[in-house]
Structure formats: structure tokens, C-alpha cells
């Protein structure tokens, strides 16, 4: 599933292609909205909210999309060929650009003043202008018996973090993913690390697993199973954390994280 920083970058690309332009193409390829037609409406903006995307158009409507595991928005010049089959879920275009939503996990059309119906359950957005670290900490503290690894990934606690930045945050904080949230004495410092890492990544290239570690760019443990820990040299571990079917991949160093 894409991380919040990747969704943030997607919103930026959609703004560049659609903002301030009237739609000449509107094609919802999901049964619920098969008859919806936004042609003639000007796109106001697209904002990311955690891992969700909100594309607002004039007339008080918002197109809500979520990439889930395999989804993406692809931008091309107007008139470009659109793939056949069932991979395309939504097409929005103007006289200059075409935005094609591939394998989108969610597609909704809601009133802009009712966006809370699709994103209101989310905790503070790590990349939002209204990021509230105190509220994120308070949310995590409400379930002290949950592992800190699961608590960080719970979008109702704080929105946007995924398996990559969870692993990196916990490594930098020296915390085992299996430590109980209630046992973590510096939750404020922990969410500050997550915020720093994602902010460092949101406007740059995607993270890689090679080279010298740099915040938000080169990774310490994620994707490095069985390779030497960059800090202590012992092998990086890999496992699954959480109860099925909500378990997710986790990488950590058994020596550096306790």
C-alpha cells in the first residue's frame, strides 16, 4: 500500500494537471457512479488526507479515491490512449491533460461539505497543514496493550504512515515493533520522528535501500532482510505483525531495537 508521502506526491501531480481547468472528460468505471458526469465543472484542487485523495470540483462535489495496494493515478497528455479491460476505474481530463485512475481501491463521489463521511475517521495527517502531534499521541495512548508497531499503522491514530516509515521510525527510536504502546515512554519523540521522516521524503525521490542513510531517502531496515544492520552489523529481521488478515510486513534489528 502506498505511503502517505507517495499519496502526497500524487495529489501534487493531479493538481498540476487538473487544477483550474474545466473537465472535458469524466468517466466513472465503477457501477455505483456509472452515470455520474462532471464534464463542464472546473477542478478546484486535489488534497491528500493520509492515504486518501480528495479532488474537489465546482458545484460542491468531491471525488474521493484511495489507491489501496496496487492503485495509481497516471497523467498523460490529452488524447492519449486509455487501456482497455477493467484496470481503469476513473478518467478525468481536460483539453491539456488526462488523469487515469488504475486499479483504484476506492472511488466515491460525495458532497464537499460531507467529506468527513469518507475521511472523518482518520487521525491527524502527518503531512497535513493541521498536523497535531499531541492528538496523535493521545490517540495511541487510548489502546496501551496494542503493540507500538500496530499502533503506528492504525490510521485512526495518525494518518499516512505505512510499512516503510513505520519500520524506519521504530528503528530510529530504538523500539521493538512488539513493544506495547503503553510501555513507550516518549511517544511525543516517536511521532516527531515519523513526522520528520515523511516530511523529508514528500518532496523528493522515493526511498531506496542502498547507499548512506539519509532521513527520508535511504532506508535503515525496510527491505533489508538478512542484510547487515547499518548501525550494528547484525542481520536485519523480517516478519509479520498484527492479527490476520490485518498483519503487515515488518523489518527490524533485534540488537538495536528493544
C-alpha positions as CSV (number, residue, x, y, z in Angstrom):
1,X,0.0,0.0,0.0
2,X,1.4,3.4,-0.9
3,X,2.7,5.5,2.0
4,X,1.3,8.9,2.8
5,X,4.3,10.7,1.2
6,X,3.6,8.9,-2.1
7,X,-0.1,9.9,-2.0
8,X,1.0,13.4,-1.2
9,X,3.1,13.4,-4.4
10,X,0.2,12.0,-6.4
11,X,-2.0,14.9,-5.2
12,X,0.6,17.3,-6.3
13,X,0.7,15.8,-9.8
14,X,-3.1,15.8,-10.0
15,X,-3.1,19.5,-9.0
16,X,-0.7,20.3,-11.8
17,X,-2.8,18.6,-14.4
18,X,-6.3,19.4,-13.3
19,X,-6.5,22.5,-11.1
20,X,-8.3,25.5,-12.6
21,X,-9.3,23.7,-15.7
22,X,-12.8,22.6,-16.8
23,X,-13.3,18.9,-17.2
24,X,-13.9,17.7,-20.8
25,X,-13.6,14.0,-19.8
26,X,-15.5,12.3,-16.9
27,X,-15.7,8.6,-16.9
28,X,-16.5,6.7,-13.7
29,X,-16.0,3.0,-14.4
30,X,-17.5,1.7,-11.2
31,X,-21.1,0.6,-11.1
32,X,-22.3,2.9,-8.3
33,X,-21.3,6.1,-10.2
34,X,-21.6,4.8,-13.8
35,X,-24.0,7.7,-14.7
36,X,-22.1,10.5,-12.9
37,X,-20.9,13.2,-15.3
38,X,-18.6,16.0,-14.2
39,X,-17.9,17.5,-17.6
40,X,-18.0,21.3,-17.7
41,X,-17.1,21.6,-14.0
42,X,-13.8,23.2,-13.1
43,X,-11.5,21.3,-10.8
44,X,-10.7,23.4,-7.7
45,X,-7.9,21.3,-6.1
46,X,-6.8,17.9,-5.0
47,X,-5.7,17.3,-1.5
48,X,-4.2,14.2,0.2
49,X,-5.6,13.1,3.6
50,X,-3.4,10.4,4.9
51,X,-3.6,7.8,2.1
52,X,-6.8,9.2,0.7
53,X,-7.2,11.7,-2.2
54,X,-9.9,14.4,-2.4
55,X,-10.4,16.0,-5.8
56,X,-12.8,19.0,-5.3
57,X,-14.8,20.3,-8.3
58,X,-17.1,23.3,-8.6
59,X,-20.6,22.7,-7.6
60,X,-19.7,21.4,-4.2
61,X,-18.6,17.9,-5.2
62,X,-15.6,15.9,-4.2
63,X,-14.2,12.8,-5.9
64,X,-12.7,10.6,-3.2
65,X,-10.2,7.9,-4.2
66,X,-7.9,5.5,-2.4
67,X,-5.0,3.6,-4.0
68,X,-5.0,0.6,-1.7
69,X,-2.3,-1.9,-2.6
70,X,-2.0,-1.6,-6.4
71,X,-3.7,1.6,-7.4
72,X,-2.2,4.6,-9.2
73,X,-3.1,7.8,-11.0
74,X,-1.3,8.2,-14.3
75,X,-1.0,11.6,-16.0
76,X,-0.6,11.9,-19.8
77,X,-1.4,14.4,-22.5
78,X,-5.0,14.8,-23.6
79,X,-5.8,12.3,-26.3
80,X,-3.5,9.6,-25.1
81,X,-4.8,6.0,-25.4
82,X,-6.6,4.6,-22.3
83,X,-6.0,0.9,-21.6
84,X,-8.9,-1.4,-22.1
85,X,-10.1,-4.1,-19.6
86,X,-11.2,-3.5,-16.1
87,X,-7.9,-1.9,-14.7
88,X,-9.2,1.7,-15.2
89,X,-11.7,2.8,-12.6
90,X,-11.9,6.6,-13.3
91,X,-10.9,9.0,-16.0
92,X,-10.8,12.8,-15.5
93,X,-9.5,15.0,-18.3
94,X,-9.3,18.5,-19.8
95,X,-8.1,19.9,-23.1
96,X,-4.5,19.6,-22.0
97,X,-4.2,16.6,-19.6
98,X,-5.7,13.2,-18.9
99,X,-5.7,11.7,-15.4
100,X,-6.4,7.9,-15.4
101,X,-7.0,6.1,-12.2
102,X,-5.7,2.5,-12.4
103,X,-6.9,-0.2,-10.0
104,X,-8.2,2.3,-7.5
105,X,-9.3,0.6,-4.3
106,X,-12.0,3.2,-3.6
107,X,-13.9,5.6,-5.8
108,X,-16.6,7.8,-4.3
109,X,-18.5,11.0,-5.3
110,X,-19.6,13.0,-2.2
111,X,-20.7,16.5,-1.3
112,X,-17.6,18.5,-0.4
113,X,-19.2,19.5,2.9
114,X,-19.6,15.8,3.7
115,X,-16.0,14.7,3.1
116,X,-16.0,13.5,6.7
117,X,-18.1,10.6,5.6
118,X,-15.1,9.2,3.8
119,X,-12.1,10.6,5.8
120,X,-13.6,11.7,9.1
121,X,-12.4,8.5,10.9
122,X,-8.7,9.4,10.3
123,X,-6.3,10.7,12.9
124,X,-4.1,13.7,12.4
125,X,-2.4,13.8,9.0
126,X,1.3,13.5,9.3
127,X,1.7,15.7,6.1
128,X,-1.3,17.9,6.7
129,X,-1.1,21.6,7.4
130,X,-3.1,20.9,10.5
131,X,-0.8,18.1,11.8
132,X,-1.5,17.7,15.6
133,X,1.2,15.6,17.3
134,X,-0.5,15.9,20.7
135,X,-3.7,14.4,19.3
136,X,-1.8,11.6,17.7
137,X,-0.1,10.7,21.0
138,X,-3.4,10.9,22.8
139,X,-4.9,8.5,20.3
140,X,-2.1,6.0,20.7
141,X,-2.4,6.1,24.4
142,X,-6.1,5.0,24.3
143,X,-5.0,1.4,23.5
144,X,-1.9,0.8,25.6
145,X,-2.0,-3.0,25.1
146,X,-1.6,-2.7,21.3
147,X,1.9,-3.2,20.0
148,X,3.6,0.1,19.0
149,X,4.1,-1.4,15.6
150,X,0.3,-1.9,15.1
151,X,-0.5,1.5,16.8
152,X,1.7,3.4,14.3
153,X,-0.1,1.7,11.4
154,X,-3.6,2.4,12.7
155,X,-4.8,5.3,10.6
156,X,-7.3,6.3,13.3
157,X,-4.3,7.2,15.4
158,X,-2.3,9.1,12.9
159,X,-2.9,9.1,9.1
160,X,-0.4,8.5,6.3
161,X,2.2,6.2,7.8
162,X,2.7,2.8,6.1
163,X,5.0,-0.2,6.5
164,X,8.1,1.6,5.2
165,X,8.1,4.6,7.5
166,X,6.8,2.5,10.4
167,X,9.9,0.3,10.2
168,X,12.2,3.3,9.8
169,X,10.6,5.3,12.7
170,X,10.8,2.4,15.1
171,X,14.5,1.7,14.1
172,X,15.5,5.4,14.7
173,X,13.7,5.4,18.0
174,X,15.3,2.1,19.0
175,X,12.0,0.4,19.7
176,X,11.0,-3.1,19.1
177,X,7.8,-3.3,17.0
178,X,6.4,-5.7,19.6
179,X,6.8,-3.3,22.5
180,X,3.4,-2.4,24.0
181,X,2.3,1.1,23.2
182,X,1.7,1.8,26.9
183,X,5.4,0.9,27.6
184,X,6.7,3.6,25.3
185,X,7.8,6.5,27.5
186,X,8.5,9.0,24.7
187,X,5.5,8.8,22.3
188,X,6.0,12.5,21.6
189,X,9.5,11.8,20.3
190,X,8.3,8.8,18.4
191,X,5.7,10.7,16.4
192,X,8.1,13.5,15.8
193,X,10.5,11.1,14.1
194,X,7.7,9.8,11.9
195,X,6.8,13.4,11.0
196,X,10.4,14.3,10.2
197,X,10.9,11.2,8.0
198,X,7.8,11.6,6.0
199,X,8.3,15.4,5.5
200,X,11.9,14.7,4.3
201,X,10.5,12.3,1.7
202,X,7.4,14.0,0.5
203,X,9.1,16.4,-2.0
204,X,12.0,14.3,-3.0
205,X,12.6,10.9,-4.8
206,X,11.3,7.7,-3.3
207,X,13.3,5.9,-0.6
208,X,16.0,3.4,-1.6
209,X,17.7,0.7,0.4
210,X,21.3,1.3,-0.7
211,X,23.9,4.0,-0.1
212,X,24.4,6.1,3.1
213,X,21.3,6.5,5.3
214,X,19.8,10.0,4.9
215,X,16.5,11.0,6.5
216,X,13.6,10.4,4.1
217,X,15.8,8.9,1.4
218,X,18.0,5.9,2.1
219,X,16.4,3.3,4.4
220,X,17.9,1.7,7.5
221,X,16.0,-1.5,7.8
222,X,13.0,-1.7,5.4
223,X,13.6,-4.1,2.6
224,X,17.0,-5.2,4.0
225,X,16.0,-8.6,5.5
226,X,19.1,-10.7,6.4
227,X,21.5,-7.9,5.3
228,X,23.8,-6.3,7.9
229,X,22.2,-3.6,10.0
230,X,23.7,-0.3,9.0
231,X,24.3,0.5,12.7
232,X,25.5,-2.7,14.4
233,X,26.2,-5.1,11.6
234,X,23.9,-7.9,12.7
235,X,21.3,-9.3,10.3
236,X,18.1,-7.3,9.8
237,X,15.0,-9.4,10.7
238,X,11.7,-9.7,8.8
239,X,8.3,-10.8,9.9
240,X,4.6,-10.2,10.1
241,X,3.0,-8.1,12.8
242,X,-0.7,-7.9,13.6
243,X,-3.6,-10.3,13.6
244,X,-4.8,-11.9,10.3
245,X,-6.0,-10.6,7.9
246,X,-4.6,-7.3,9.1
247,X,-1.0,-8.4,9.6
248,X,1.6,-6.4,7.8
249,X,5.3,-6.8,6.9
250,X,7.8,-5.5,9.4
251,X,11.6,-5.2,9.3
252,X,13.7,-4.5,12.4
253,X,17.1,-5.1,14.1
254,X,16.9,-7.3,17.1
255,X,20.0,-5.7,18.5
256,X,19.3,-2.0,18.0
257,X,15.6,-2.2,18.8
258,X,14.4,-3.4,22.2
